[in-house]
Amino acid sequence: MYEGAEIFESWFKLQKEFMENWMKSQKDFMENWTEASKKLQESFLNLGGAKEGFASNEMLGAYNTWLNTMMDSSRIFTDEAIKIQETWKTSVEKQMEMSKEMFRNFSELSKQGTGKN
């Protein structure tokens, strides 16, 4: 039974590391994407500054508004997705702890049933 406990422990550890790495990589990706989008936006605005004219300024203003709205929406979505993932991770960790406890209890009952200590 001890080997089974080691297997469970190893599997739980791998699952926990996977969830933590997965959440961190998604968060890092979204932060990098947001930063890259800001730099792209600044580049477009700097290009537009050289061209004078009502139509181009109006178009750049509309683009700027659209991009800001998209980035804000993306940031809000990402924040909420991270909260959901953290809740899911906590639930899975609790479930894994319950499974470990059930395995321990089953092992103890099995030992008692066979007369082994």
C-alpha atoms as an extended CHARMM CRD file, in Angstrom:
* protein
*
       117  EXT
         1         1  MET       CA              0.0000000000        0.0000000000        0.0000000000  PROA      1               0.0000000000
         2         2  TYR       CA              2.9310000000        2.3310000000        0.6430000000  PROA      2               0.0000000000
         3         3  GLU       CA              3.8330000000        2.2980000000       -3.0630000000  PROA      3               0.0000000000
         4         4  GLY       CA              0.2940000000        3.4050000000       -3.8630000000  PROA      4               0.0000000000
         5         5  ALA       CA              0.6490000000        6.3500000000       -1.4850000000  PROA      5               0.0000000000
         6         6  GLU       CA              3.9020000000        7.3570000000       -3.1790000000  PROA      6               0.0000000000
         7         7  ILE       CA              2.2700000000        7.1740000000       -6.6020000000  PROA      7               0.0000000000
         8         8  PHE       CA             -0.6500000000        9.2990000000       -5.4370000000  PROA      8               0.0000000000
         9         9  GLU       CA              1.7030000000       11.8040000000       -3.8510000000  PROA      9               0.0000000000
        10        10  SER       CA              3.8050000000       12.0710000000       -7.0220000000  PROA      10              0.0000000000
        11        11  TRP       CA              0.7340000000       12.4320000000       -9.2130000000  PROA      11              0.0000000000
        12        12  PHE       CA             -0.7530000000       15.1340000000       -6.9630000000  PROA      12              0.0000000000
        13        13  LYS       CA              2.5300000000       17.0240000000       -6.9550000000  PROA      13              0.0000000000
        14        14  LEU       CA              2.7070000000       16.9270000000      -10.7610000000  PROA      14              0.0000000000
        15        15  GLN       CA             -0.9000000000       18.0860000000      -11.0520000000  PROA      15              0.0000000000
        16        16  LYS       CA             -0.2960000000       21.0050000000       -8.7100000000  PROA      16              0.0000000000
        17        17  GLU       CA              2.8740000000       22.0640000000      -10.5590000000  PROA      17              0.0000000000
        18        18  PHE       CA              1.0470000000       21.8250000000      -13.8940000000  PROA      18              0.0000000000
        19        19  MET       CA             -1.8110000000       24.0290000000      -12.6970000000  PROA      19              0.0000000000
        20        20  GLU       CA              0.5450000000       26.6290000000      -11.2530000000  PROA      20              0.0000000000
        21        21  ASN       CA              2.6900000000       26.7390000000      -14.4190000000  PROA      21              0.0000000000
        22        22  TRP       CA             -0.3640000000       26.8550000000      -16.6540000000  PROA      22              0.0000000000
        23        23  MET       CA             -1.8830000000       29.7910000000      -14.7850000000  PROA      23              0.0000000000
        24        24  LYS       CA              1.4210000000       31.6650000000      -14.6630000000  PROA      24              0.0000000000
        25        25  SER       CA              2.0600000000       31.2100000000      -18.3950000000  PROA      25              0.0000000000
        26        26  GLN       CA             -1.4140000000       32.4750000000      -19.2980000000  PROA      26              0.0000000000
        27        27  LYS       CA             -1.0290000000       35.5040000000      -17.0520000000  PROA      27              0.0000000000
        28        28  ASP       CA              2.4390000000       36.2660000000      -18.4600000000  PROA      28              0.0000000000
        29        29  PHE       CA              1.1740000000       35.8770000000      -22.0300000000  PROA      29              0.0000000000
        30        30  MET       CA             -1.6570000000       38.3480000000      -21.4970000000  PROA      30              0.0000000000
        31        31  GLU       CA              0.6270000000       40.8640000000      -19.8060000000  PROA      31              0.0000000000
        32        32  ASN       CA              3.1020000000       40.6310000000      -22.6980000000  PROA      32              0.0000000000
        33        33  TRP       CA              0.3100000000       40.8950000000      -25.2610000000  PROA      33              0.0000000000
        34        34  THR       CA             -1.0780000000       44.0010000000      -23.5720000000  PROA      34              0.0000000000
        35        35  GLU       CA              2.3590000000       45.6200000000      -23.4510000000  PROA      35              0.0000000000
        36        36  ALA       CA              2.9980000000       44.8100000000      -27.1300000000  PROA      36              0.0000000000
        37        37  SER       CA             -0.3900000000       46.2550000000      -28.0620000000  PROA      37              0.0000000000
        38        38  LYS       CA              0.4140000000       49.4750000000      -26.2240000000  PROA      38              0.0000000000
        39        39  LYS       CA              3.7180000000       49.7900000000      -28.0920000000  PROA      39              0.0000000000
        40        40  LEU       CA              1.9630000000       49.1600000000      -31.4050000000  PROA      40              0.0000000000
        41        41  GLN       CA             -0.5940000000       51.8030000000      -30.5500000000  PROA      41              0.0000000000
        42        42  GLU       CA              2.1160000000       54.3150000000      -29.7000000000  PROA      42              0.0000000000
        43        43  SER       CA              3.8440000000       53.5950000000      -33.0210000000  PROA      43              0.0000000000
        44        44  PHE       CA              0.6660000000       54.2500000000      -34.9710000000  PROA      44              0.0000000000
        45        45  LEU       CA              0.0160000000       57.4510000000      -33.0820000000  PROA      45              0.0000000000
        46        46  ASN       CA              3.5540000000       58.6820000000      -33.7190000000  PROA      46              0.0000000000
        47        47  LEU       CA              3.1670000000       57.9450000000      -37.4380000000  PROA      47              0.0000000000
        48        48  GLY       CA             -0.0960000000       59.8420000000      -37.5020000000  PROA      48              0.0000000000
        49        49  GLY       CA              1.4340000000       62.8840000000      -35.8740000000  PROA      49              0.0000000000
        50        50  ALA       CA              3.5200000000       63.5530000000      -38.9600000000  PROA      50              0.0000000000
        51        51  LYS       CA              0.4680000000       63.6710000000      -41.2030000000  PROA      51              0.0000000000
        52        52  GLU       CA             -1.7880000000       66.6060000000      -40.7020000000  PROA      52              0.0000000000
        53        53  GLY       CA             -5.3440000000       66.5450000000      -41.7490000000  PROA      53              0.0000000000
        54        54  PHE       CA             -8.7680000000       66.2230000000      -40.2820000000  PROA      54              0.0000000000
        55        55  ALA       CA             -9.5610000000       62.8080000000      -41.8020000000  PROA      55              0.0000000000
        56        56  SER       CA             -6.3490000000       61.1320000000      -40.6800000000  PROA      56              0.0000000000
        57        57  ASN       CA             -6.5690000000       62.6140000000      -37.1790000000  PROA      57              0.0000000000
        58        58  GLU       CA            -10.1810000000       61.5350000000      -36.9000000000  PROA      58              0.0000000000
        59        59  MET       CA             -9.3180000000       58.0340000000      -38.1070000000  PROA      59              0.0000000000
        60        60  LEU       CA             -6.3920000000       57.7610000000      -35.6600000000  PROA      60              0.0000000000
        61        61  GLY       CA             -8.6490000000       58.9650000000      -32.8540000000  PROA      61              0.0000000000
        62        62  ALA       CA            -11.2150000000       56.2950000000      -33.7000000000  PROA      62              0.0000000000
        63        63  TYR       CA             -8.4920000000       53.6570000000      -33.9110000000  PROA      63              0.0000000000
        64        64  ASN       CA             -7.0510000000       54.7710000000      -30.5750000000  PROA      64              0.0000000000
        65        65  THR       CA            -10.4760000000       54.5770000000      -28.9200000000  PROA      65              0.0000000000
        66        66  TRP       CA            -11.1330000000       51.1450000000      -30.4120000000  PROA      66              0.0000000000
        67        67  LEU       CA             -7.7360000000       49.7850000000      -29.3620000000  PROA      67              0.0000000000
        68        68  ASN       CA             -8.0600000000       51.1530000000      -25.8150000000  PROA      68              0.0000000000
        69        69  THR       CA            -11.5050000000       49.5790000000      -25.5040000000  PROA      69              0.0000000000
        70        70  MET       CA            -10.2240000000       46.2520000000      -26.8260000000  PROA      70              0.0000000000
        71        71  MET       CA             -7.2420000000       46.2560000000      -24.4590000000  PROA      71              0.0000000000
        72        72  ASP       CA             -9.3990000000       47.1810000000      -21.4520000000  PROA      72              0.0000000000
        73        73  SER       CA            -11.8930000000       44.4430000000      -22.3190000000  PROA      73              0.0000000000
        74        74  SER       CA             -9.0750000000       41.9510000000      -22.7620000000  PROA      74              0.0000000000
        75        75  ARG       CA             -7.5460000000       42.9350000000      -19.4210000000  PROA      75              0.0000000000
        76        76  ILE       CA            -10.9000000000       42.5280000000      -17.6450000000  PROA      76              0.0000000000
        77        77  PHE       CA            -11.5010000000       39.1660000000      -19.3440000000  PROA      77              0.0000000000
        78        78  THR       CA             -8.0170000000       37.9830000000      -18.3940000000  PROA      78              0.0000000000
        79        79  ASP       CA             -8.4270000000       39.0650000000      -14.7760000000  PROA      79              0.0000000000
        80        80  GLU       CA            -11.7360000000       37.2120000000      -14.5140000000  PROA      80              0.0000000000
        81        81  ALA       CA            -10.3300000000       34.1200000000      -16.2480000000  PROA      81              0.0000000000
        82        82  ILE       CA             -7.4320000000       34.0700000000      -13.7830000000  PROA      82              0.0000000000
        83        83  LYS       CA             -9.8790000000       34.2810000000      -10.8620000000  PROA      83              0.0000000000
        84        84  ILE       CA            -11.8400000000       31.3340000000      -12.2850000000  PROA      84              0.0000000000
        85        85  GLN       CA             -8.6260000000       29.3490000000      -12.7750000000  PROA      85              0.0000000000
        86        86  GLU       CA             -7.5210000000       30.0770000000       -9.2160000000  PROA      86              0.0000000000
        87        87  THR       CA            -10.9000000000       28.9010000000       -7.9120000000  PROA      87              0.0000000000
        88        88  TRP       CA            -10.6600000000       25.7770000000      -10.0600000000  PROA      88              0.0000000000
        89        89  LYS       CA             -7.0960000000       25.1350000000       -8.8520000000  PROA      89              0.0000000000
        90        90  THR       CA             -8.1710000000       25.4760000000       -5.2230000000  PROA      90              0.0000000000
        91        91  SER       CA            -11.0690000000       23.0850000000       -5.8030000000  PROA      91              0.0000000000
        92        92  VAL       CA             -8.8170000000       20.5090000000       -7.4490000000  PROA      92              0.0000000000
        93        93  GLU       CA             -6.2710000000       20.8000000000       -4.6310000000  PROA      93              0.0000000000
        94        94  LYS       CA             -9.0170000000       20.2210000000       -2.0510000000  PROA      94              0.0000000000
        95        95  GLN       CA            -10.2700000000       17.2580000000       -4.0480000000  PROA      95              0.0000000000
        96        96  MET       CA             -6.7400000000       15.8190000000       -4.1990000000  PROA      96              0.0000000000
        97        97  GLU       CA             -6.3620000000       16.2350000000       -0.4320000000  PROA      97              0.0000000000
        98        98  MET       CA             -9.6690000000       14.4400000000        0.0970000000  PROA      98              0.0000000000
        99        99  SER       CA             -8.5140000000       11.6420000000       -2.2250000000  PROA      99              0.0000000000
       100       100  LYS       CA             -5.2630000000       11.2780000000       -0.2670000000  PROA      100             0.0000000000
       101       101  GLU       CA             -7.2030000000       11.1060000000        2.9760000000  PROA      101             0.0000000000
       102       102  MET       CA             -9.5820000000        8.5130000000        1.5450000000  PROA      102             0.0000000000
       103       103  PHE       CA             -6.6240000000        6.4580000000        0.3240000000  PROA      103             0.0000000000
       104       104  ARG       CA             -5.0080000000        6.6220000000        3.7670000000  PROA      104             0.0000000000
       105       105  ASN       CA             -8.2430000000        5.5750000000        5.4290000000  PROA      105             0.0000000000
       106       106  PHE       CA             -8.7260000000        2.7410000000        2.9650000000  PROA      106             0.0000000000
       107       107  SER       CA             -5.1450000000        1.6020000000        3.5520000000  PROA      107             0.0000000000
       108       108  GLU       CA             -5.6730000000        1.5930000000        7.3130000000  PROA      108             0.0000000000
       109       109  LEU       CA             -8.9120000000       -0.3510000000        6.9910000000  PROA      109             0.0000000000
       110       110  SER       CA             -7.2370000000       -2.7930000000        4.6530000000  PROA      110             0.0000000000
       111       111  LYS       CA             -4.3950000000       -3.3260000000        7.1270000000  PROA      111             0.0000000000
       112       112  GLN       CA             -6.8590000000       -3.8800000000        9.9490000000  PROA      112             0.0000000000
       113       113  GLY       CA             -8.8550000000       -6.3070000000        7.8340000000  PROA      113             0.0000000000
       114       114  THR       CA             -5.8190000000       -8.3980000000        6.9840000000  PROA      114             0.0000000000
       115       115  GLY       CA             -4.4240000000       -8.1950000000       10.5060000000  PROA      115             0.0000000000
       116       116  LYS       CA             -1.2600000000       -6.3730000000        9.4390000000  PROA      116             0.0000000000
       117       117  ASN       CA              0.0600000000       -3.3570000000       11.3570000000  PROA      117             0.0000000000
